[in-house]
Structure formats: C-alpha cells, structure tokens
C-alpha cells in the first residue's frame, strides 16, 4: 500500500502511481510555455569520468520541456573546460559556467571589493552563480536543481521535481525532493543519525519552535534536489558550504507561506556517491558536513531568538546522543524485518563522529557566531553593482561562443 501520510506543516506529494511518467512529461510540455523551466547542474570536472553523469546526460538529452540547462563546472583547467563543452554538447539549450576561469574569478573578486564575498568554491557558490546567469537572461520562471552523482537517475525524477511549480493549479513556490536511500542496506546516515535526532533534541530543549517543527516535517531535509520560482532565487541567501540544504530551507521558511511549500517523492530508490565518515579529519567527509550543518542550524536558531551557551550545548550533545542511540535501534529493527544488512557498530561510530562534529561546531559558534557565512542574495548584489548580472551574462556567453 502506498504511503500517503501528510505532515502538519507542508504538503507531501507521494509517488502512488508508478506508471504516469509519460503523462507528467506531456503536461510539462504544455505548462512550460507559460512557466519556462531552467535546470541547474553543479558539477566537478572529475564527475565527467563517472558513469553516473554519463547516464544523467543520456537521459536529459531527450527532455523537451526545459527552457535552458545551466551547468557550473568546477576544478577544471582550460583544456578540461573544452572537453566538458564536447561532453555536454548533446544537450539542448545548455550553457557552461567555467567556475575557475579568470573572468569568473574576477567577478568574484569584484564582489569582495564591494563587501559581498560569495565564499569559497563549493556546491552553494556553484548553484548561486548559475542562478545569477538565469536571472540575467530573464527567460525562465522555474529553476530546478539536482546533483550530478546520482547512480539511479531517470527522467521521471526531474519531471516530478518540476511538476509542482510548473502546474498552475498547484502553484507552489518551493519544492523539495525526497526518496528512500536503500540498497542491500540503509544509507542516508547524516539524515537518519544526525539531522533528524539533532532537530528532535533541540525540540526537547528549546520547545516546539515553528522552524524546528517545519524542518522536522521534511522527509529528507538534506536532499540535494529542489525547485523554486526565480523570484525566490532573487531574495534567498544561501550558505556556501555543506550547510546549503538547511540554510536554503531556512530562507524558504522566512520568505514563503507554508501553503506554498511542498516535498515530492522522486523515485523508488536513490543512490549516489557516498562520503567517508572521516572520524579524524574535520576538513572532509561526514565530519566536515556535520560541522557545517550544525553551524548553519545554530546561526538560524540564534536569529530566531534561541540563546546558545556552553551549558545549552552540553545539554544538546547529551540529548542528541541518547536520541541517536535510540534511533540506531529503530533502524536495526527496520533492517531486520526487511532482510537488510545492518552494521550496528558502524552506525555507532557514525554517531560518535557526529557527537564530535556537534562539539566542534558549538565551540566554533561560541567563538564566532557569524562564521557560518551566507552568500549575499542577488537583490543586494544588483543594488551594490547594478551591471553585475550583465557582466556575468557576457562572460558566460563569451565562454560558450
């Protein structure tokens, strides 16, 4: 039986009919005439060598309802950029933003000179610069984004992601994707064992703050797939680091009515590149992810009036650990009844790593509450540098000439 559970805050659009992908695409081909759709793909050059991206491009080349595809290419030299142009050439209406080019770097330096630092390279900045180019062109009303390392990608995923915003009878402003992360075992450790338990720990300590209730309503708050109206892109600020997903949800919370927010089931299963836990490496892997997400969450809650202190953080860590340990037992039982492999020791090590991440993030936050940097929104950029979007469009067009 299909799951049709609704949360108390946002609409959940389930995947109850497994056979209507063609119908969705037919309708999107109609809706896109009034609501043109852009797709953003943040991409590292190294991903061009992997099968996941090759399969994604093979699927996208036949999608007919997209108005434009904007790919931000990171960590690529001049020869690699030219190779990327050939690699993506089978796509219709695509543009490639060369993140490491001198001209793009000059634009980032111009922002810094005007007190508008866009942060270090990463998914957040890559998505942000692509949004700017789409705003500069002014020809799309909906922007969808998904990652380039999805091993189980199919066209239905994109259609379901775009549909709630393209369909005028639904008229949502923001849509977040979700999906199960299961093969012969359960994945999604950061969501299962960190973000959900830490949100519930904060609820226990701080009470049922509207933002925490809202955040806990998302089935997969760290999913990298979402769509939004371009007007929202103009006013949202986003983190440049691993706090991107939580930070983006916070900006949506600030700027959009709950009735205009939804989450949609994208696929029967979803698999992508898995990060290392990295117990002893705060600069990488899941530990780095945990630290960035925690700092972003603390900054958001602080702006909502929560007063953080050493004693509160100590209570949070103890409360989180108890909830996370109970959660491990739940998932162990869930895996057992479904005949899945479950490494309880590895799950425990992950939780210990997340405790370490919470500790590092809390110390860092107390030392510098503003360290979780947000990229300025595009309204502020164009106010400070009125012709910035024109400059950006010119650079991208020259690279793609």
C-alpha positions, 0 to 999 in steps of 0.5 A, a space after each residue: 500500500 502506498 504511503 500517503 501520510 501528510 505532515 502538519 506543516 507542508 504538503 507531501 506529494 507521494 509517488 502512488 502511481 508508478 506508471 504516469 511518467 509519460 503523462 507528467 512529461 506531456 503536461 510539462 510540455 504544455 505548462 512550460 510555455 507559460 512557466 519556462 523551466 531552467 535546470 541547474 547542474 553543479 558539477 566537478 570536472 572529475 564527475 565527467 569520468 563517472 558513469 553516473 553523469 554519463 547516464 544523467 546526460 543520456 537521459 536529459 538529452 531527450 527532455 523537451 520541456 526545459 527552457 535552458 540547462 545551466 551547468 557550473 563546472 568546477 576544478 577544471 583547467 582550460 583544456 578540461 573546460 573544452 572537453 566538458 563543452 564536447 561532453 555536454 554538447 548533446 544537450 539542448 539549450 545548455 550553457 557552461 559556467 567555467 567556475 575557475 576561469 579568470 573572468 569568473 574569478 574576477 567577478 568574484 573578486 569584484 564582489 569582495 571589493 564591494 563587501 559581498 564575498 560569495 565564499 569559497 568554491 563549493 556546491 552553494 557558490 556553484 548553484 548561486 552563480 548559475 542562478 545569477 546567469 538565469 536571472 540575467 537572461 530573464 527567460 525562465 520562471 522555474 529553476 530546478 536543481 539536482 546533483 550530478 552523482 546520482 547512480 539511479 537517475 531517470 527522467 521521471 525524477 526531474 519531471 516530478 521535481 518540476 511538476 509542482 511549480 510548473 502546474 498552475 493549479 498547484 502553484 507552489 513556490 518551493 519544492 523539495 525532493 525526497 526518496 528512500 536511500 536503500 540498497 542491500 542496506 540503509 544509507 542516508 546516515 547524516 539524515 537518519 543519525 544526525 539531522 533528524 535526532 539533532 532537530 528532535 533534541 533541540 525540540 526537547 530543549 528549546 520547545 516546539 519552535 515553528 522552524 524546528 517543527 517545519 524542518 522536522 516535517 521534511 522527509 529528507 531535509 538534506 536532499 540535494 534536489 529542489 525547485 523554486 520560482 526565480 523570484 525566490 532565487 532573487 531574495 534567498 541567501 544561501 550558505 556556501 558550504 555543506 550547510 546549503 540544504 538547511 540554510 536554503 530551507 531556512 530562507 524558504 521558511 522566512 520568505 514563503 507561506 507554508 501553503 506554498 511549500 511542498 516535498 515530492 517523492 522522486 523515485 523508488 530508490 536513490 543512490 549516489 556517491 557516498 562520503 567517508 565518515 572521516 572520524 579524524 579529519 574535520 576538513 572532509 567527509 561526514 565530519 566536515 558536513 556535520 560541522 557545517 550543518 550544525 553551524 548553519 542550524 545554530 546561526 538560524 536558531 540564534 536569529 530566531 531568538 534561541 540563546 546558545 551557551 556552553 551549558 545549552 550545548 552540553 545539554 544538546 550533545 547529551 540529548 542528541 546522543 541518547 536520541 541517536 542511540 535510540 534511533 540506531 535501534 529503530 533502524 536495526 529493527 527496520 533492517 531486520 524485518 526487511 532482510 537488510 544488512 545492518 552494521 550496528 557498530 558502524 552506525 555507532 561510530 557514525 554517531 560518535 563522529 557526529 557527537 564530535 562534529 556537534 562539539 566542534 561546531 558549538 565551540 566554533 559558534 561560541 567563538 564566532 557566531 557569524 562564521 557560518 557565512 551566507 552568500 549575499 542574495 542577488 537583490 543586494 548584489 544588483 543594488 551594490 553593482 547594478 551591471 553585475 548580472 550583465 557582466 556575468 551574462 557576457 562572460 558566460 556567453 563569451 565562454 560558450 561562443 
